[in-house]
Amino acid sequence: MAFMIAAYLVIWLAVFVFVFSMLRRERGLESEIAALKEVAGEKPTG
Amino acid sequence: MGRSHVGLWILTAVACVAMLIATWMALVGAPSAAGLTVDETYAQRIIYFHVPCAWLSMLAFFVTLVGSVGYLITSKSKWDNLAVSSAELGIVFTVAATASGAIWAKPAWNVWWTWDPRLTTYTVLFLLYVGYFMLRSAMDDPARRARFAAVYGIFAFLSVPITFMSIRWWRTIHPVLLDAENFGLSAGMRPAFFFGIIAFTLLYVTLLAHRVRLEGLREEVDDLKESLAY
């Protein structure tokens, strides 16, 4: 039974690690976009 | 929240429910295999998740091929985004399939790993797609990176049919499920097997949609940086 549990855990773990890494990258990019938009708003045009 | 955003979250919810049902069917719903030792009987249930992972790794690399060809024809970044997103998922499912296969191999073959043609070609396939990301990370110019990665993605795909056919071309101890009558499964096992493949495919589509969206955000950052002359 240990083999079966280990295999299912490994697969779920691989999926969760990928999902969490995606969420982390998404959060990082969104905060970067917000910061860049703020800078763009402050930057004088012309 | 846009319509596509709502659609993505509905798809995510459906994929999660499908995966929970697939897990229940694989662990509880499907009957136990007959004529095996106790360890082998439990380990046999690994195929309900191992086969979908292996199938998705190959599907993901096929989508990378499609994205690569699409980019070379159109030079539009959306194709490159699709290719890189799918390649990343392909790596994840290759790792999941390899690890679950090794765990199944211990009670079935009495070893965690052997240089069987399927395992060897699958390892080469994995390393080729690791190389795909190493190539991408070595280039800063987005257009040049996308062009080189597209050419590499097309050639790397050659390893997918070789891996798929390896158990038919060479002597192997790896089971050949697709060629066996009824996939070598009893009538009670087949619903869990096919539902697993459907649920995992749905999971792949969902994760791919999220990953492509992430590439869109990365592009937005690059555009903003360019407009600010960073």
HADDOCK unambig.tbl for C-alpha pairs under 7 A between the chains (distance, minus, plus):
assign (segid A and resid 1 and name CA) (segid B and resid 39 and name CA) 6.21 0.50 0.50
assign (segid A and resid 1 and name CA) (segid B and resid 42 and name CA) 5.35 0.50 0.50
assign (segid A and resid 3 and name CA) (segid B and resid 43 and name CA) 5.93 0.50 0.50
assign (segid A and resid 3 and name CA) (segid B and resid 103 and name CA) 5.98 0.50 0.50
assign (segid A and resid 3 and name CA) (segid B and resid 104 and name CA) 6.82 0.50 0.50
assign (segid A and resid 4 and name CA) (segid B and resid 42 and name CA) 5.78 0.50 0.50
assign (segid A and resid 4 and name CA) (segid B and resid 43 and name CA) 5.00 0.50 0.50
assign (segid A and resid 4 and name CA) (segid B and resid 45 and name CA) 6.80 0.50 0.50
assign (segid A and resid 4 and name CA) (segid B and resid 46 and name CA) 5.93 0.50 0.50
assign (segid A and resid 7 and name CA) (segid B and resid 46 and name CA) 6.53 0.50 0.50
assign (segid A and resid 7 and name CA) (segid B and resid 100 and name CA) 4.63 0.50 0.50
assign (segid A and resid 7 and name CA) (segid B and resid 103 and name CA) 6.02 0.50 0.50
assign (segid A and resid 10 and name CA) (segid B and resid 96 and name CA) 6.61 0.50 0.50
assign (segid A and resid 10 and name CA) (segid B and resid 99 and name CA) 6.95 0.50 0.50
assign (segid A and resid 10 and name CA) (segid B and resid 100 and name CA) 6.82 0.50 0.50
assign (segid A and resid 11 and name CA) (segid B and resid 96 and name CA) 5.00 0.50 0.50
assign (segid A and resid 11 and name CA) (segid B and resid 100 and name CA) 6.97 0.50 0.50
assign (segid A and resid 14 and name CA) (segid B and resid 92 and name CA) 6.42 0.50 0.50
assign (segid A and resid 14 and name CA) (segid B and resid 96 and name CA) 6.19 0.50 0.50
assign (segid A and resid 26 and name CA) (segid B and resid 214 and name CA) 6.11 0.50 0.50
assign (segid A and resid 29 and name CA) (segid B and resid 217 and name CA) 6.43 0.50 0.50
assign (segid A and resid 29 and name CA) (segid B and resid 218 and name CA) 6.52 0.50 0.50
assign (segid A and resid 33 and name CA) (segid B and resid 221 and name CA) 5.71 0.50 0.50
assign (segid A and resid 36 and name CA) (segid B and resid 224 and name CA) 6.57 0.50 0.50
assign (segid A and resid 40 and name CA) (segid B and resid 228 and name CA) 6.71 0.50 0.50
